[in-house]
């Protein structure tokens, strides 16, 4: 992944995290920073999976919809792992 691809993924991930937090129901008690970090993680996951499936070329950031889906999945997984009983 090139530096422009990484920067693009970071920017897309930031906004994808915010949108994913808005779309995912429930109160996880996460602040904007944690939500952004999880969004960025989801965007990197979507980029990696998209490249593995041949949807994106190397150095190309994940598509915005893919990044939002990846961010939602990461938020759901973190919510399940950190859920208090």
Secondary structure, 3 states (H helix, E strand, C coil): CCHHHHHHHHHHHHHHHHHHHHHCCCCCCCCHHHHHHHHHHHHHHHHHHHHHCCCCCCCCCCCHHHHHHHHHHHHHHHHHHCCCC
